[in-house]
Amino acid sequence: MGTPFSPDKRVAPRYPVRIHVRFRLLKSPDGEPPEADLHNGNNLMSNISRSGFFLSTKNYLEIDSQIEVEFPLEEFKQVLRAEAEVVRANHANFPNQGRYEYGLRFLSMHPHFRETLDTFLKVAGG
């Protein structure tokens, strides 16, 4: 049996960023069908680590939903792509603005993207 997710137990250090991301739903616990296209809306990643990221978006997601995400790392002139799972949700933080906040855990990432992310995080860590 796996260890339950705890927001107080971080697997890896987080670094503040301000990156606009695109994503699409791959799998939802409520049975919603996968989306064909990436959302281009105002989806903002505000921190990132080797294990996941924090997302603010106007799109509602269920905990345990899986998404495909892509985001630019301008310093490396690359767009990284990965699959991630919603592990934490705050649906009440920005109710007037219709925004939701999510903690996501990376599920899979191409080795080249993983290497680029690791290099980015080393630079971000000083």
C-alpha positions as CSV (number, residue, x, y, z in Angstrom):
1,M,0.0,0.0,0.0
2,G,1.4,3.4,-1.0
3,T,1.9,6.4,1.3
4,P,-0.9,8.9,1.1
5,F,-0.2,12.3,-0.4
6,S,0.5,14.9,2.2
7,P,0.7,18.6,1.2
8,D,3.2,19.1,4.1
9,K,5.6,16.4,2.8
10,R,7.2,17.7,-0.4
11,V,9.2,15.2,-2.4
12,A,11.3,17.9,-4.1
13,P,12.0,21.6,-3.5
14,R,9.7,24.0,-5.2
15,Y,10.8,27.1,-7.2
16,P,8.6,30.1,-8.0
17,V,7.9,30.7,-11.6
18,R,5.4,32.5,-13.8
19,I,4.8,30.3,-16.8
20,H,1.7,30.2,-19.0
21,V,0.8,26.6,-19.7
22,R,-1.5,24.7,-22.1
23,F,-3.2,21.5,-21.1
24,R,-5.9,19.0,-21.9
25,L,-7.8,16.4,-19.9
26,L,-6.7,12.9,-20.5
27,K,-8.6,11.0,-17.8
28,S,-11.2,12.1,-15.3
29,P,-12.4,10.1,-12.3
30,D,-16.0,11.1,-13.1
31,G,-15.8,9.6,-16.6
32,E,-15.6,12.8,-18.6
33,P,-14.2,12.0,-22.1
34,P,-10.6,13.1,-23.0
35,E,-10.2,16.4,-24.6
36,A,-8.9,16.7,-28.2
37,D,-7.3,20.1,-27.9
38,L,-5.1,21.9,-25.4
39,H,-6.6,24.8,-23.4
40,N,-5.0,28.1,-24.4
41,G,-6.7,30.1,-21.6
42,N,-5.0,32.0,-18.9
43,N,-3.5,28.9,-17.2
44,L,-0.6,29.9,-14.9
45,M,2.1,27.8,-13.3
46,S,3.3,29.6,-10.2
47,N,5.8,27.1,-8.9
48,I,7.5,24.0,-10.1
49,S,9.6,21.1,-8.8
50,R,11.1,17.9,-10.2
51,S,8.0,16.1,-9.0
52,G,5.2,18.5,-10.0
53,F,3.8,22.1,-10.2
54,F,1.1,24.4,-8.9
55,L,-1.5,25.6,-11.5
56,S,-4.1,28.4,-11.4
57,T,-6.8,28.1,-14.1
58,K,-10.4,28.9,-15.0
59,N,-10.9,25.2,-15.9
60,Y,-12.4,22.9,-13.3
61,L,-10.6,19.6,-12.7
62,E,-11.3,16.7,-10.3
63,I,-8.7,15.3,-7.9
64,D,-7.2,12.3,-9.6
65,S,-7.7,13.7,-13.1
66,Q,-4.8,13.2,-15.5
67,I,-3.8,15.9,-17.9
68,E,-1.3,16.4,-20.7
69,V,0.5,19.7,-20.1
70,E,3.0,21.8,-22.2
71,F,4.9,24.8,-21.1
72,P,7.8,26.9,-22.4
73,L,11.1,27.2,-20.7
74,E,12.2,30.4,-22.5
75,E,15.8,30.2,-21.1
76,F,16.2,26.9,-23.0
77,K,14.1,27.8,-26.0
78,Q,12.1,24.7,-25.5
79,V,8.5,23.7,-24.9
80,L,8.3,20.8,-22.3
81,R,5.5,18.3,-22.4
82,A,4.4,15.9,-19.7
83,E,1.5,14.0,-18.2
84,A,0.4,15.0,-14.7
85,E,-2.2,14.1,-12.1
86,V,-4.2,16.4,-9.9
87,V,-3.3,15.6,-6.3
88,R,-4.7,18.7,-4.5
89,A,-7.4,21.2,-5.4
90,N,-8.5,24.5,-4.0
91,H,-11.8,25.4,-5.7
92,A,-12.6,28.3,-3.4
93,N,-9.5,30.6,-3.5
94,F,-10.6,32.9,-6.3
95,P,-14.4,32.5,-6.5
96,N,-15.1,36.0,-7.9
97,Q,-12.6,35.5,-10.7
98,G,-13.8,32.0,-11.6
99,R,-10.3,30.5,-11.0
100,Y,-9.2,27.3,-9.4
101,E,-5.9,26.2,-8.0
102,Y,-4.3,22.7,-8.3
103,G,-1.3,20.9,-7.1
104,L,-0.2,18.4,-9.8
105,R,2.3,15.5,-9.7
106,F,4.2,14.6,-12.9
107,L,3.4,11.1,-14.1
108,S,5.6,10.9,-17.1
109,M,7.9,13.0,-19.2
110,H,10.2,12.3,-22.1
111,P,13.8,11.8,-20.8
112,H,15.0,14.9,-22.9
113,F,12.3,17.0,-21.2
114,R,13.3,15.6,-17.8
115,E,16.9,16.5,-18.4
116,T,16.0,20.1,-19.5
117,L,13.7,20.5,-16.4
118,D,16.4,19.2,-14.1
119,T,18.9,21.8,-15.6
120,F,16.3,24.5,-15.2
121,L,15.7,23.7,-11.6
122,K,19.5,23.6,-10.8
123,V,19.7,27.1,-12.3
124,A,16.6,28.3,-10.4
125,G,18.0,26.9,-7.1
126,G,21.1,29.1,-7.4
